[in-house]
Amino acid sequence: MDETLTQQTIDVEQKLADDLKQDRSAEILIQYENVEVHQQELCVLSEVNLQLYKGDFVYLVGKVGSGKTSLLKTFYGELTIPQGEAHVLGYDMKTIKRKHIPQLRRKLGIVFQDFQLLIDRSVYDNLEFVLRATGWKNKEEIKDRIEEVLEQVGMSNKGYKLPNELSGGEQQRIVIARAVLNSPAIILADEPTGNLDVETGRAIVELLHSICRQGSSVIMTTHNLQLLKEFPGLVYRCKEHRISDVTDEYASEERDN
């Protein structure tokens, strides 16, 4: 009798584990297997193997020139994939047609280090421009969505300002607001704290973690390793043309401290 119960328990646990695995596999947003990343003719990363799941917050770390930004560019079709298997949100990045790249990018939010805001337009007009370019037409819905994202990033009272009237941290918050306008599945943030002071940088990473908890996965490149300790996530290191999962290194550092 005991053996029967034990076997039933094992069977139930195995089924739960299989169901969890199946649920998790259904939420894979990015899957790379043995991918090569090239910048012009130079191979900057090879044998790239990684998976991004719904709800993940991933840091990419490594020295300048180690391939972090090039890897990000493959996710949104800026760089082509010459070798390996690469899928982003259901798109095969090896065979994706140029006409389908805008459809992919509408499902992504991209945060640039240098902001890339339209300097001759107000914050509100910058955000309206993106919404109209991605198919929004109803003026009231546009207004409501802009107000919603500005509140989300703590910039509700800044919609009338021009970008050059804002601090660097405020501009980066607007860039994040722009990135989340269309409720992207993934946010790609390339050194979002690189031009900011320490405290402002911390606030930006805290904001990105908050957005992640609300449903968008985040991949962020950074040189600031202190942030990884304060705001834990998965960590991949680009080094010597390879990428490796070093999450445990930072988890053990945290335990030792």
N, C-alpha and C positions, 0 to 999 in steps of 0.2 A: 504493500500500500504506500509506504513511504517512498519507495523507488518510483512508483507511478506518479505521485505528487511532485517529486523532484523533477522527473522528466517533463511533466506538464509545465512546471515553473520555467524550466530551461526553454521549452518550446515557446512559451508566452514571451519570455525575455528576448529570444531570438527574433520573433515576429516584430516586436516593438523596435528592436535595433534595425531590422530590415526596412520597416516602415519609415523610421527616422532617416535612414540612408537614402531611401527613395525620395522622401520629401525634400531632403537637402539637395540631392542631385537635380531635382526639378527646379531648384532655385539658383543653378549655376548661371552667372551672368557673363563671365569671361572664362574661356578655357583655352590655354596655350599648351601645346605638346611639341617639344623639340623645335621650337621656333628660332629662326635666325632674324636678327634685327640689323639692317644695314643703314648707314648714313652715307649717302652718295655711294661710292664703291667700297667703302670700308665696313667690314663686319664689326659692329660694336658689342653685340651680345649674341651668344649661340647657346643652343640647348636650353632655351627658356621654357620652363614648365611651371605653370601657375594656374590656379583657379580662384575666381572671385565669386563669392556667394552673396545672396541678398543679405544686407545688414552688416557686411564686413567693413571694417575701417583698416586700410592697408597703407603702411608707410613704405616708400622706396627710398633707400639711403645709399650713399656711395659718393665717391669723389667727383668733382667736375670732370665731365668727359667720360664717365663710366657707363653711360647709356640710359640713364633714368628718363630724361626728357624724350629721347628717341623711342623708348618703349611706350611712353604715353602717346606719342604721335601715331604709333601703329594702332592704338585702340580706337582712334577717331579717323583713321584712313588717311592721315597726312603722309605717312610712310607706308610703302607696300611691304608685304611679307614674301620673301623669296623662297623660304624653306620652312617646313613644319605644318602643323595643324593649328589654326587660329580662328576662334569663334567669339564674337562679341555681340551679345543680345540677339543671338540667333543668326547673325550675319557671318558668312564665311569670308574672313578678311583676306584670304588668298585669291578668291575669285570675285569679290564684290565689284560690281560695275560702278563707274564714277557717278552715274545718275542716281544710284541708291545711297551714296554717302551722305547727302543732306538728310535723308530719312533717318539714317543711323544717328547723325549728330543731333537731331531733335530729341533723341532719347538720352542724350548725354548733356551734362553741364560742365563747361570748361572754365577754370579759374586760372587766369594768366598772372604771372608775377608782375608784369608791367601794365596791368589793368586793361589797356586797350579800350578805354571808354571814348565816346565821341565828345571831344572837348568843347565843341561849339553848341552843345545841346544840354539841357538840364538833365538831372538825374531821371526825372519822370519821363522825359522824351527819349532818353537812352533806353529805358525799359520798354516803353511803348513801341519803339522801333523794332526791338527783338520780337515782341508779341505779334505785331503786324506782319513781320517777315516770316513768321512761322504759322500764319494762317488765322490769327485772331482777327475778328471783324467788328464784333459788338462793342461799342464804345463803353458801355456801362460795365460789361464783363472785364474789359481791359483795365478800367479804372480800379475795379474791385481787386483784381489780381495784383496790380502794382502796389496798392495799399497793403495787401496781405503780405507780400514778400518784404516790403520795406519794414513792416512791423516785425517780421520774423528775424530780420538782421539788426533790429534796434535802430532803424534810421527813418522812422515815421515822419519826422519833421524836416527832412532834408530833400524832399522831392523837387523843390523849386530851384535848388542850388546847381551851379555849374561844377563840373569835376575839379577845376582848379581852385575852387573855393573850399574844398574839403581836404582834410589831412590824409596822409597815406593810409592810415587804418580805416578811415571812413570810406575812402575810395575802394579799398579791398572789400569792405562790407557790401558796397554797391555791386561790385563784380560778382560776389557770391549771390546777391539777390538776383542779378541777371542770370546766373547759372541755374537757379532753382525755379525760374519762371514757369517752365513747362513740366515741373515735377519729374525730373530726370531719374532714371533707374540708377545711374552712376554719375558721380561728380569726379572729375579729374582736375586736381589742383597741383599746378607746377610751381613749387617753391612759393607758396602763398604768403609766407612770413619773411621772405628773403630781404625785402626792402623796409622792414618794419622794426621798431624797437622791441625789446624783449617782452614788455607787458602787453603791448598791442598785438604782438605775435601770438602770445598765449591766448588772448581773447578771441583771435581769429580761429585758432585750432579748437578752442572750446565751442565756438559757433559751428564749425564743421562737424564736430562730434554730436552736437545737438541735432543737426540736420540729418546725420546718419541714423540717429535713434528714431527719427520720424519717417524713415523708410528708404532713403537713398544710400547706396553703398558709396564709399569714398576711397579713392586712391590719391595719395598725396606724396610728392617728392619733397625731401627736406635735408638740410645739412645740420639742423638743430637737434642733436640727439637728446638733449634735455627734455624736449617736448614728448619724446617717446616714453619717458619715465612718468611724466605728469599725466599724460593722456594715452594710456596703453592701447595698442592695436596689434595687428599682424605686421611683421617687419620683414621685408626682403632687401637684401644687400646686393648691389651691382658692383662686381669687382673682377678684374682680369677677364673680361668678356663673358662672365657667367653671372647668373642670378641665383641666390640661395635664400632659403627661409631661415632667418636668424631670430625669430620671435623668442625662442627659448633663452637666448643670450640675455635679452633685455628683461625677460620674466625672472631669470635667476638673479640678475643684478638687483631687481626690485626686492626679491626675497632676502638677499644678503643685506640690503640696507634696512 
